[in-house]
Amino acid sequence: MNDELWTAEEAAAEVGVKPGTIHAWVHRGYLTPQRKRGGAHLFRLEDVFAAEAGRKRKHRRKVA
């Protein structure tokens, strides 16, 4: 497991979403930051990918 921490901007670029999406996931409880550096939340990339996968699964269930 990789313990590297990413800012919302870095993680968003890696996952292919906007940084605001990362912040919305935190607000909605889909994603929990690991810690803060300065004023920025830091995330494990695997958690961000899991939040994205969970969001897609939930969306498919509503449509189907």
QUIJO-V871375 format. One record per pair of residues at least 24 apart in sequence whose ideal C-beta (glycine too) atoms are under 10 Angstrom apart, sorted by the first residue. I is the first residue (numbers start at 1). J is the second residue. D is the distance in whole Angstrom. If there is no record, write none. Layout:
BEGIN
I/J/D
I/J/D
END
This chain:
BEGIN
1/44/8
1/46/7
2/44/7
2/45/7
2/46/7
3/34/9
3/44/7
3/46/10
4/42/9
4/43/10
4/44/8
4/45/7
4/46/10
5/33/9
5/34/6
5/35/7
5/37/8
5/40/10
5/41/9
5/42/4
5/43/7
5/44/6
5/45/9
6/34/9
6/41/10
6/42/7
6/43/5
6/44/8
6/45/5
6/47/10
6/48/7
7/33/10
7/37/8
7/38/10
7/40/5
7/41/8
7/42/6
7/43/8
8/33/8
8/40/7
8/41/6
8/42/9
8/43/7
8/48/9
9/40/8
10/40/10
10/42/9
10/43/9
10/45/8
10/48/10
11/41/10
11/42/9
11/43/5
11/44/9
11/45/6
11/47/9
11/48/4
11/49/9
11/51/10
11/52/10
12/43/10
12/48/8
14/45/6
14/48/7
14/49/8
15/43/10
15/45/8
15/48/5
15/49/6
15/51/9
15/52/5
15/53/10
16/52/8
17/48/9
17/51/10
17/52/7
17/55/9
21/48/10
21/51/9
21/52/9
21/55/9
22/48/7
22/51/8
22/52/10
24/55/10
25/51/5
25/52/8
25/54/9
25/55/7
26/51/9
28/55/9
30/54/7
30/55/7
30/58/9
31/55/10
END
